[in-house]
Amino acid sequence: MQTIASDQPFALAASVATIGVFDGVHRGHRQLLARLREAAGRHGVPSVVVTFDPHPRAVLAPQAAPALLGSLQDRLALLRASGDVDVVLVLRFDAVRARQSADDFVDTVLLQQLRVRQLVLGADFRFGHGRSGSVAALAEHGRRQGFGVCGVTLLADGSADAGTHCSSTLVRSRLAAGDVGSAAALLGRPHCVTGWLRPGAGAGRSADMAVAGELCVPPAGLYAGHLSEAAPGASAPWQPVALQVHARDASGRQRIAVYGHGSLARHAHRRVALHFAGPAASLQQAA
């Protein structure tokens, strides 16, 4: 998978593309990515994800910006792990991008840079200044300029919420309620946070991770989980751990204390992923 930043000059010969933040790359997102791959295969062109960083609401309404289900690096790792994406275009979302009209976005990004043949989008997708662009508006552009548009309803199939709309907002609400099991069902994997592990006390059986304030973490409490040095979405050996989430400090950062059934010393000073597998009652199962 190739990652292209918005400040890099480039143009593709042709593509099939989708657009969105893709925070968490949940089950609904992966349905969309599978449709993207199918369409790209039919056209014989690369599949492209156009995503934004930072989250648009962090620029448009910072006080209402959502806690993120992962960093940009986590998002890229999950998109890569899907196997459905050839190219990711990361567009910087700033005040200039916020003022860009839907028509200008279509002309400069979709037509000039991506030479898009088909768009595969979430059915409720909106874009452009004032969220003026919609799937219907893009379909009208496509009729005039020669590309197709397909809207896909993102469903939570494969979970207890099967048949309902699957969204990053819904996942965040489940995590905020401490329901890490339900969040995992919507994501299709346990929710995880990544960061650098610091050694703790206890003969190598404890460690700490400081989590940036913009990341989504379950409420303070004790959870069963596991630790891995692999990127999110990758298959790798994991170690059962207990995760003690502490309340946010004055700066908004959150500390997670990690307690191992074996030594954690080999993970100290390394970047790791902490996976929230279930409530404290399931710690014996995690062991």
C-alpha positions in Angstrom: 0.0 0.0 0.0 1.3 3.4 -1.0 0.7 6.4 1.2 0.7 9.9 -0.4 0.7 13.1 1.6 -1.3 16.1 0.3 1.9 18.2 -0.2 3.4 15.6 -2.6 2.8 16.3 -6.3 1.2 13.3 -8.0 -1.4 12.1 -10.4 -2.8 8.7 -11.1 -3.6 7.4 -14.6 -7.0 6.2 -13.3 -8.6 5.0 -10.0 -11.6 3.9 -8.0 -11.8 5.8 -4.8 -13.6 6.3 -1.5 -13.4 9.3 0.8 -13.7 9.6 4.6 -11.9 9.8 7.9 -12.1 6.0 8.5 -11.5 6.4 12.2 -11.2 2.9 13.7 -11.7 1.1 10.4 -14.7 -0.7 11.8 -16.9 -3.4 10.3 -18.9 -0.9 8.3 -15.7 0.6 6.9 -14.5 -2.8 5.9 -17.7 -3.5 4.0 -17.1 -0.3 2.1 -13.4 -1.2 1.4 -14.5 -4.7 0.1 -16.8 -3.0 -2.4 -14.0 -0.6 -3.3 -11.7 -3.5 -4.1 -14.4 -5.2 -6.2 -15.0 -2.0 -8.2 -11.3 -1.4 -8.7 -10.9 -5.0 -9.9 -13.7 -4.5 -12.5 -12.0 -1.4 -13.8 -8.5 -2.7 -13.6 -7.3 0.3 -11.7 -5.9 1.0 -8.2 -8.2 1.3 -5.2 -7.7 4.6 -3.4 -8.8 5.8 0.1 -8.8 9.6 0.5 -8.7 10.5 4.2 -8.1 13.6 6.3 -5.8 14.5 9.1 -6.5 16.0 11.6 -10.1 15.1 12.0 -12.2 17.8 10.3 -14.1 18.6 13.5 -10.8 19.3 15.3 -10.5 22.3 12.9 -14.2 23.3 12.5 -15.3 22.9 16.1 -12.4 22.0 18.3 -14.6 22.0 21.5 -16.7 19.3 19.9 -14.0 17.2 18.3 -14.4 13.5 19.0 -11.9 11.3 20.8 -10.2 9.3 18.1 -10.3 5.5 17.9 -6.7 5.6 16.7 -3.8 7.8 15.5 -3.2 8.4 11.8 -0.5 5.7 12.0 -3.0 3.2 13.5 -5.5 4.1 10.7 -3.0 3.5 8.0 -1.9 0.2 9.6 -5.6 -1.0 9.6 -6.2 0.1 6.0 -3.1 -1.8 5.0 -4.2 -4.9 7.0 -7.5 -4.9 5.2 -5.8 -5.9 1.9 -8.3 -3.9 -0.1 -6.4 -0.6 -0.5 -3.6 0.2 -3.0 -3.2 3.9 -2.3 -4.0 6.2 0.6 -4.1 9.9 0.0 -3.8 11.8 3.3 -5.2 15.3 2.9 -4.3 17.8 5.5 -7.5 19.3 6.9 -6.9 23.0 7.8 -8.7 26.3 7.4 -8.0 26.4 3.6 -9.4 22.9 3.1 -12.4 23.8 5.2 -13.2 26.6 2.8 -12.8 24.5 -0.3 -16.1 24.1 -2.2 -17.4 20.6 -3.1 -17.0 21.5 -6.8 -13.4 22.5 -6.4 -12.7 19.3 -4.5 -14.1 17.3 -7.3 -12.1 19.1 -9.9 -8.7 19.3 -8.2 -8.6 16.0 -6.2 -11.0 13.6 -7.8 -10.5 14.5 -11.5 -7.0 16.1 -11.8 -5.1 14.0 -9.2 -7.0 10.7 -9.1 -8.7 10.6 -12.5 -11.5 8.7 -10.7 -13.6 6.3 -12.7 -15.9 5.4 -9.8 -16.5 6.5 -6.3 -17.6 4.1 -3.6 -19.0 6.0 -0.6 -20.9 5.7 2.6 -24.5 6.4 1.9 -24.6 9.4 4.3 -21.2 10.9 3.1 -21.0 14.7 3.1 -18.0 16.9 2.1 -17.0 20.4 1.0 -17.5 23.8 2.6 -20.6 23.7 4.8 -21.0 20.0 4.0 -22.6 21.0 0.7 -21.5 17.9 -1.2 -23.5 14.7 -1.0 -23.6 11.3 -2.7 -26.4 12.7 -4.9 -24.4 15.8 -5.8 -21.4 13.6 -6.7 -23.6 11.4 -8.8 -24.7 14.5 -10.8 -21.0 15.5 -11.2 -20.3 11.9 -12.4 -23.1 12.1 -15.0 -21.5 15.3 -16.4 -17.9 14.2 -16.1 -17.9 10.5 -16.7 -17.5 8.7 -13.4 -19.8 6.5 -11.5 -21.0 6.8 -7.9 -22.1 4.1 -5.6 -23.5 4.7 -2.1 -23.1 1.9 0.5 -25.0 1.6 3.8 -22.5 0.8 6.5 -23.9 -2.0 8.7 -22.7 -3.7 11.9 -23.1 -7.2 10.3 -21.3 -9.9 12.2 -22.0 -8.4 15.6 -24.9 -8.3 18.1 -25.9 -5.0 16.3 -26.2 -6.7 12.9 -28.4 -4.8 10.5 -28.0 -1.4 12.3 -25.8 1.4 11.1 -22.2 1.0 12.1 -20.3 4.2 12.8 -17.2 5.5 14.6 -19.6 7.5 16.8 -21.4 4.4 17.9 -18.1 2.7 18.7 -17.0 5.7 20.8 -20.3 5.7 22.7 -19.9 2.0 23.6 -16.3 2.7 24.8 -17.4 5.7 26.8 -19.9 3.5 28.6 -17.1 1.0 29.4 -18.7 -1.6 27.1 -15.4 -2.8 25.5 -17.0 -6.1 24.4 -19.7 -4.4 22.4 -17.1 -1.9 20.9 -15.0 -4.9 19.9 -17.9 -6.5 18.1 -18.5 -3.3 16.1 -14.8 -3.0 15.3 -14.4 -6.6 14.5 -11.4 -6.7 16.9 -10.6 -5.5 20.4 -10.2 -1.7 20.7 -6.6 -0.8 21.1 -4.4 2.1 21.9 -0.8 2.4 20.9 2.1 4.2 22.6 5.4 3.9 24.3 5.7 1.6 27.4 7.6 2.8 30.5 8.8 0.3 33.1 6.9 0.3 36.3 7.5 -1.2 39.7 7.1 -4.9 40.6 10.1 -6.8 39.3 9.2 -6.2 35.7 5.6 -7.3 36.0 4.1 -3.8 35.6 4.5 -0.9 33.1 2.8 2.4 32.2 1.6 4.0 29.1 0.7 7.7 28.8 -2.1 8.2 26.2 -2.6 11.4 24.3 -5.8 13.3 25.2 -7.3 13.1 21.7 -7.4 9.3 21.8 -10.5 7.3 22.9 -9.9 5.3 26.1 -12.6 3.4 28.2 -13.5 5.0 31.6 -11.2 4.6 34.6 -11.3 1.1 35.8 -9.7 -2.4 35.5 -10.0 -4.3 32.2 -8.7 -7.6 30.8 -6.5 -7.2 27.8 -3.4 -8.1 26.0 -0.2 -6.5 24.7 1.5 -6.8 21.4 4.3 -5.1 19.6 2.6 -5.5 16.3 0.7 -2.7 14.4 -3.1 -2.6 14.9 -4.7 -5.2 12.6 -1.6 -7.3 12.3 -1.4 -10.9 13.4 1.3 -11.4 16.1 1.9 -13.1 19.4 0.2 -11.3 22.3 0.7 -11.4 26.1 -2.3 -11.4 28.5 -2.3 -8.4 30.8 -4.6 -6.5 33.1 -5.1 -2.8 32.2 -5.8 -0.2 34.9 -7.1 3.0 33.3 -6.6 6.0 35.4 -8.6 9.3 35.3 -7.3 12.0 32.9 -4.9 14.5 34.4 -5.2 18.3 34.1 -3.5 18.3 30.7 -6.1 15.8 29.4 -3.6 12.9 29.1 -4.6 9.5 30.5 -2.4 6.9 32.1 -2.8 3.1 31.7 -1.1 0.9 34.1 -0.2 -2.5 32.7 0.1 -5.6 34.8 1.5 -8.8 33.3 1.2 -12.5 34.3 4.8 -12.7 33.2 7.6 -10.2 32.8 7.0 -7.0 30.8 10.6 -6.0 30.9 11.3 -6.9 27.3 8.6 -4.4 26.1 9.9 -1.5 28.1 10.8 1.6 26.0 9.1 0.1 23.0 6.0 1.1 21.1 3.2 -1.4 21.8 -0.5 -1.9 21.3 -2.8 -2.5 24.3 -6.0 -4.3 23.4 -9.1 -4.1 25.6 -10.5 -7.6 25.6 -13.2 -7.4 28.3 -14.1 -6.3 31.8 -12.1 -7.1 34.9 -14.4 -10.2 35.5 -12.8 -11.8 32.4 -9.2 -11.4 33.6 -9.1 -15.1 34.4 -10.1 -15.9 30.9 -7.4 -13.6 29.5 -4.8 -15.5 31.5 
